[in-house]
Amino acid sequence: MGDIINAIILGIIEGLTEFLPVSSTGHMILANKLLGYTPDDQIIKTFEVVIQLGAILAIALIYRHRILNLFGLSKKTESVATFSNIGHRRSRLNLIHVALGIVPPLALAFLLRNVIKDDGFNQKPVLLALVVGGIYMIVAEWLVRTRRIRVVSETMDDITYKQALMIGILQCLSLWPGYSRSGSTIAGGMLVGTSYRAAADFSFLMAIPIMVVASGYEMLDNYKNITGHNLVFFIVGFVVAFIVAWLVIIAFMKVIQKVRLTHFAIYRLVVAALFWIFIMR
């Protein structure tokens, strides 16, 4: 029963944090510490991959029509952009935008995979990433609010190839565990002239291929840890993560104009401070 309760707790944490700019990786590392799991526990490593797949399924279903549009499987006949409109405002989102947004972080993650695994998941670097990422988000939103950066792309379909590439480059910051993939991409989008909503939409869409590749790669190494003995543990975590992620994405997009990026940044700073004071010391 204890393992099932822990599966529910970790599934909720994954679902709540995977797509919000607060760092799911950071929260999972801290939660595992509180629940008594060690960083080298292979069952927990596999469990984290499984519940992440639950979150991926949730966002893939929510964005299913947009995904069909990207592959030309929609009934709509809107034309897509070509390379001739690089730098211009109107550019119907297509697979080129997505590729430009995901290739930089995936390529860098492949090159640094051993460094990240060996050194990146320790608790102190994760806490520092929560703080640095929070400050980055505050600065990005402040620059937009004070009109030092002008919003030129109000919707995801207004994002240009140049903006998509810049967002992809800035997304590389998320390779620092605890920094937050969604935080780096949403703030990055705002820094290159997209609206808060457009940046969030694009961040969620890019999450699907990035997480599929990352989770699929990890699953190849860890699937043998799923056995009949612990199958219920994995199923419960997967289902809980799926349901919670679905609810979080829907709720976030409905209240996006009320919950600013700075609110999430402040939350990150508070979590890092509390964990440092009461757990690390």
N, C-alpha and C positions, 0 to 999 in steps of 0.2 A: 504493500500500500504506500510505503514511503517513496518508492521509486515512481509510482503513478502520480503522486502529489508533486514531486519534483518535475516530472514531465509536463504537468499542467502549468506549473510556475514558469518553467523555461519556455514553453510554447507561447504563453502569454507575453513574456518579455520579448521573444523574437517577433511575434506578430505586432506588438506595440511599437517596436523600435526600428524594424528593418527599413521602412520607407520614410520615417520621420528623420529630420536632421539632428539626431542625438547620438548616433553610432550604436548599431545593434551589436557589433563585435565588442565594443567597450563594455556594454551592459552585460553581455553574455560572460565575458571574462570575470567581471566583478560579481555577477550572480553565482557563477561556479565557485568562486572563492567563498562566498557566504554559505553555500550549500555543502561545502566540504569536498568538492571534486578537485582533483589535481590536474594541472595543465597537460600531463602526459597520459591521461586516462583515455584510451582508444575508443571505448564505448561512448563517452561523452563527445569526443571529436566527431564520431560518426553520427551521433544524435543531432549535433548542431547542423550537420549537412542535411539531414533528413527534414528537420523543421524548417530550414531555409527553403527547401524544395516546396514545402507547404505554402510558404509566403509567396514564392514564385508563381505557384499555381493560381493563387488569389489574384495577383496583379495581372497575370496573363488573361484570366477570364474577364476581369474588369475592362481591360484594354483590347479585348478580342476584335472589336470592329476596326479599331485603328490598325491593329496588326494585319488584318485582312486587306485593308486599304494599301498598306505598304507593299503587299505582294500582288496587288492588282486583282484581288478576289472580291472586291466590293462592287455593288451595282452602280456606284457613283462613277461618273465619267470625267471627273476633274483631272486636268493635266498636271503632270509632275514637273518639277524644276529641272533645269539643265545646267551644265557648268557655266553657261553664258550669264547666269544671274548671280554669280558669286559676288558678295558684297552688297547686293541690292536687298530691299526690304521684303518683297514678296517672293516666296519660294515654297510652294506646296511641299510639305514634309514628305521625304521619301527615304529609301534605304541608304542613300548616300549620306544623308544627314546622320542617320543612326551609326553607320560605319565610321564616320569621322569622329563621332562622340565616344565610341567604344574601343577603337583600335589603340589609341595612345595608352590608356590604363592597362589594357590586356597585354600589350607588348611589354610594357615596363614591369608588370606583375610577373610575367614569364622570366624576364631577365633577373629580377630580384627575389624570386620565389624562395630561395634558400635563406637569404638574409632576413626576409620577413618572417619566415617560420622560426628561425633560430633566435632572433632578438626582438621581433616586433610585438610579441604577445605577452611580454612581461607586464606586470601591473603598473609599475611606475611610468614607463613610456606611454601606456594607454591613458593614464590619468593626465599626463602632460598633453597628449593629443586632444583630449576632451577640452582642455583649457585653450590651447592654441586654435583649435577649430572653432570654438565658441567666439573667440576674439575676431577671427576671420569673418565669421557670419555677421557679427555686429558692425564691423567696418564696411562690409559690402552693402548692407541695408542702409547704413548712414549715408554712404556716397550716393545712393539712389534717392533717398528721401530729401537730401539737400541739393538735388539736381546737379551734382558734380558729374554724374553719369546720367545720360539721357536714355530713357526707354524708347527703343525703336521697333521692338518686336512684342506686340501685345499678346499674341497667341502663339502656340507651338507651330502653326503653319506659317508664321512670319519669320521664323528663325532661318537665317542664311547659312550657307555652307561654312563661311568664315566663323560665324558664331558657334556653330556645332563643333568645329575643330578646336576652337579656343576652350569651349566647355570640356571637351575631351581631355585636353592638356591639363586643365585645372583639376579635372577629376583624378588625376594621378596623385593628388594630395591624399586621397582616400586610401592609398596603399599603406599609409601609416595607421595601424590598427587603433581605433578610437577616434579617428578624425571624422569619419562618417562619409560614406559615398554620396548620400543624398544631400548632406550639408555642403560638401565641396561642389557638387554640380548645381544645386539651387543658387548658392551664393555666387558660384562662377558664372552662371547664366546672367544674374543681375549685374555682375561686373562688366559683362560684354554687351549689355543693353537690352536684355529681355525682361519682361515683366516677371513678377514673383510667380504668378500662375503659370505662365509659359515655361519658366525654368523648372517648376515643380512637375508639370506634365512631361516635359522632355526627360527629366531625371527618372521619373517612374517608367517611362517607355524604355530608356536605355538600361534600366535595371534588369529587364527580362533576359536579353542575350548575355549580359555580363554575369549575372547570377547563374544562368544555365551552364555557361562555360566553366565558371569557377566551381560550382557545386558538382557538376558532372565529373570534372577532373579529380576532385577530392573523393567522390563516390567510388571511382575506379580503384582507389587505394584502400577504401574502408568498408566496402559493402559486405565483406566476410564477417564483420562484427555484428551484423544483424542475424540473429538466430531465433529459433522458436522460443528459447528461454526468455529473451528480452523483447520479443516482437510487440507485445502490448505496449511496452514503454515507448517504442518508436511510433506506433500508430497513434497513440494518444497525443504525443507531442506534435506530430504532423497535422492532425485534425485541428487541434487547438490553435496552432500557428496559422493555419489556413483561415479559420473563422475570424480570429482576432485581426489578422492583416487585412482581410476583406473589409471589416467594419472600420478599421483605422483609415484606410485609403478613402473610402466613401465619406467619412466624417471630415477628414482633413480637407478634401477638395470643396466641401460645403462651407467650411469656416475659414478658408485660407486667407480671406481678407481681414479677418478679425485676429487670427493668431499669427503674429509677425515672426520673422526669422529671429529677431532679437529675443523673443520670449523663449525660444528653444535654446538659444545661446546661453541665456541666464540660467536655465535649468541645467545645462551641461556644467557650468561653473560651480553651481551648488552641489551637484552630484560628486564632482571631483573633490571639492573641499570636504564634504561630509565623509567620503570614503577615506580620504587622507587622514582626517582627524581621528575617526573612530575605528578604522580597520588597519591602516598601514602603520600607525604609530604605536 
